């Protein structure tokens, strides 16, 4: 069920400098100032403007899924009845975090969700432009960094990061995916500024460039890599989890708005927790709902947001995530995108503790193999990829998922790189991961998916 507010889709390329976005931002606010009346003259109607990214599906508990469930509107309706005020939610959909930050620093968006690197840009721009913001909750996270992936065209001969030297690589500068690319290239001994030809492109533009052959590789955040792989338009080259550094998305609020209407922030966080409960309790139904709202294949949504998905959903501001955010600052400073960022001042755990007291969710357990049969309302989990392959043979499979044998990143079974090691069958997201394993295990060999199914039987 959709929320009562009509969808407003406003996509802005991340390649446009934020300074240039600000005049646009000041010109496109809602009639009552996007909540700006909270501290001004009394009004019977208060508009709360929420910026979200429908296609960035590990933000769904603060965006697409939350909006479709109507939980925020429900919480605000109860508040409005008590206060004699009518609350209206204006949901604004963007492709990346940069335009959300531009709108927030112009006072036009009150609450926004974005990835870890954009969050730091949000903190820096907010302070610089006298519209300070605060990080108040997390949406989805992966403690190893598996939410970002570098992919190449299906027929590409590139097999590792080392092969990217001198190649054209598309990414969105300042995004979490760009951060993964920069770090990964450095570890591979490649200068991220001079060793490749970086194309600063919106995700959809980069995907088209990869397909057209004008880009050799694409480094992007969820759900682009999974979608392209599922559709047979790309194959994984680098699994961000190889960095073993946490990556996450979170919710940021304008401090001025939060100070004027703290109860509204409380209501948003309560609604986000309800949406998180819904997703964790009904992962298949949630994937179907998000797929319907976004046009993404539900099988791709489930890869990230499922019971064993790459993303773990929990609003808690976990210490390891905040520590990772601090480690992100030097990367953005090195790119000249920010100066010093006071992460501790940016993170505000008080609203979440006030709105949603009590313990959070347990940490994510190791991912298991999962089979989704056509027509099934639930998936079936298996203890090993081999058991999943046995169950998949001859079945009417909608999607099959297996964790990478080293990083644990979930991937589509028929898109994974398989290794036979004696009687064991192991899956890998990338060719480099599989070859690395084979090189350390005499007798192990890389095989195709159909061969793996045959051996499992």
C-alpha positions, -999 to 999 in steps of 0.1 A, spaced: 0 0 0 14 34 -9 16 63 15 -7 92 9 18 115 -6 25 114 -43 60 104 -54 83 133 -65 111 120 -86 140 145 -89 172 129 -102 203 151 -102 237 139 -115 264 135 -89 288 149 -114 273 184 -108 293 202 -81 274 208 -50 280 246 -52 261 246 -85 232 226 -70 225 252 -43 207 278 -65 185 250 -78 178 238 -43 166 271 -31 142 274 -60 123 242 -56 111 240 -20 75 231 -11 48 258 -6 52 259 32 90 257 32 95 220 38 90 223 75 104 258 77 73 271 94 80 250 125 98 279 141 79 307 125 42 317 124 17 291 135 3 268 108 -24 242 107 -3 222 83 33 213 87 52 197 58 81 173 66 103 168 36 122 135 33 149 129 8 155 93 -1 170 71 -28 145 45 -41 171 26 -61 196 24 -32 178 -4 -16 197 -7 17 180 26 27 145 12 22 136 12 59 140 50 58 128 54 22 110 31 -3 96 4 21 89 29 49 70 51 24 50 22 10 40 10 45 28 44 56 43 41 91 57 76 93 24 91 83 7 70 109 30 82 136 26 118 125 -12 115 124 -13 105 160 10 134 169 -11 158 148 -43 148 166 -27 155 200 -13 189 188 -41 200 166 -18 201 136 -20 183 102 14 168 92 21 162 56 51 142 43 68 152 10 89 123 -2 116 134 -27 134 106 -46 170 111 -58 196 90 -75 224 97 -51 231 115 -18 247 146 -33 215 164 -43 199 154 -10 227 172 8 223 202 -15 186 205 -6 193 200 31 219 227 33 194 250 15 168 242 42 146 224 18 149 188 30 145 179 67 154 142 68 176 124 44 192 90 39 225 83 22 257 62 23 287 66 46 309 88 23 280 111 13 271 113 50 305 129 56 300 153 28 266 161 44 283 169 77 310 190 60 286 210 38 261 215 66 287 230 89 302 251 61 269 265 49 254 271 84 229 243 81 244 217 104 231 182 103 233 151 125 235 114 119 207 98 139 204 62 127 216 35 104 195 18 77 216 -11 63 252 -21 68 278 -47 59 307 -51 83 331 -62 56 321 -37 29 302 -60 6 276 -34 -4 299 -20 -31 312 -40 -61 332 -34 -92 318 -50 -123 328 -54 -160 310 -64 -191 301 -101 -195 326 -107 -222 354 -87 -207 388 -103 -204 396 -83 -172 399 -106 -142 413 -86 -114 419 -50 -102 454 -51 -116 438 -53 -151 422 -19 -146 455 -1 -150 450 25 -177 413 15 -182 382 37 -181 363 31 -148 329 47 -141 319 56 -106 301 84 -87 328 106 -71 322 111 -34 300 80 -31 307 49 -10 314 30 -43 340 56 -52 356 51 -17 357 14 -23 373 19 -57 400 43 -43 409 20 -14 409 -11 -36 431 4 -62 456 16 -36 458 -19 -22 465 -32 -57 493 -7 -61 474 15 -86 472 53 -82 435 60 -82 441 94 -97 466 86 -124 465 48 -128 430 47 -143 408 70 -163 380 78 -138 346 87 -153 324 106 -128 290 95 -137 255 89 -123 249 52 -117 225 48 -146 249 66 -170 278 44 -159 257 13 -164 249 25 -200 286 33 -206 296 -2 -195 271 -17 -219 282 6 -247 318 -2 -242 328 34 -234 337 23 -198 358 -8 -191 344 -12 -155 318 2 -132 322 7 -94 288 12 -78 267 8 -47 236 -13 -42 216 -24 -62 234 -16 -94 261 -44 -94 235 -71 -85 210 -58 -110 235 -58 -139 247 -93 -130 212 -107 -126 203 -93 -160 234 -107 -176 248 -73 -184 278 -75 -161 300 -98 -141 318 -91 -108 354 -81 -109 360 -70 -73 340 -77 -41 340 -47 -18 341 -71 12 377 -79 3 385 -46 20 371 -59 53 360 -24 62 324 -17 73 301 3 49 266 15 57 238 39 49 222 61 75 197 89 83 207 125 87 186 154 99 188 191 98 197 202 134 175 233 131 145 212 122 153 186 148 155 213 175 122 228 165 103 195 162 122 168 180 89 148 182 88 145 145 123 130 144 112 106 172 82 96 150 105 90 120 128 68 140 99 49 155 85 44 120 119 33 107 121 7 135 87 -6 125 98 -8 89 129 -27 100 109 -51 120 86 -57 90 116 -63 66 133 -87 90 100 -106 97 88 -107 61 118 -105 39 103 -120 7 71 -99 9 93 -68 15 115 -76 -15 84 -80 -36 70 -46 -24 103 -28 -29 106 -43 -64 71 -31 -72 78 4 -60 112 7 -77 109 -14 -109 139 -34 -97 137 -72 -99 126 -86 -66 153 -112 -69 179 -84 -69 163 -67 -39 164 -99 -20 201 -104 -28 207 -74 -6 177 -72 17 168 -108 22 171 -130 53 207 -137 45 212 -106 23 243 -86 19 229 -58 40 219 -62 76 192 -38 87 195 -22 122 190 14 131 217 12 159 247 35 156 271 7 162 306 17 174 323 -2 146 303 17 120 312 51 136 349 40 137 347 31 100 332 66 93 362 82 109 385 61 87 366 74 56 375 110 64 411 108 51 399 93 18 376 122 11 403 147 23 427 131 -1 403 137 -29 399 173 -19 362 168 -12 363 178 25 385 192 51 385 180 87 352 164 98 343 161 134 325 127 133 318 126 170 300 160 168 280 148 137 268 116 153 238 121 176 226 89 193 202 107 216 171 108 193 172 70 187 177 62 224 148 85 232 125 72 204 134 35 204 147 26 239 159 -9 246 182 -34 229 188 -34 192 191 -64 169 219 -90 172 248 -88 148 245 -105 115 253 -142 115 273 -159 87 253 -160 55 237 -192 43 228 -205 9 192 -198 0 168 -211 -27 137 -192 -39 114 -213 -59 88 -198 -83 55 -194 -67 69 -198 -32 61 -172 -5 93 -181 14 128 -192 7 146 -223 20 181 -221 36 208 -247 33 239 -254 53 262 -254 22 263 -244 -14 264 -281 -24 231 -288 -6 215 -259 -24 227 -271 -58 212 -305 -51 179 -289 -43 181 -266 -73 186 -294 -99 154 -299 -118 135 -274 -97 116 -244 -109 141 -219 -95 133 -182 -92 166 -173 -77 194 -192 -59 219 -174 -36 253 -186 -23 278 -169 0 314 -162 -12 336 -189 4 360 -162 18 342 -129 22 307 -143 29 291 -119 3 259 -134 -10 257 -137 -48 235 -154 -74 245 -191 -77 244 -191 -115 266 -159 -117 291 -171 -91 325 -186 -100 326 -222 -88 355 -242 -75 356 -280 -70 379 -290 -42 377 -327 -37 341 -335 -27 335 -299 -17 320 -272 -39 327 -235 -31 314 -204 -47 331 -170 -52 318 -136 -63 348 -129 -86 373 -149 -108 402 -134 -88 387 -148 -56 383 -183 -71 418 -183 -86 433 -171 -53 417 -201 -36 427 -226 -62 463 -213 -60 464 -222 -23 446 -255 -26 464 -281 -48 438 -302 -67 411 -275 -66 398 -263 -100 375 -237 -114 343 -251 -130 311 -238 -145 278 -236 -128 262 -265 -147 293 -286 -139 288 -277 -102 252 -287 -103 262 -320 -119 289 -327 -93 265 -318 -64 240 -344 -76 
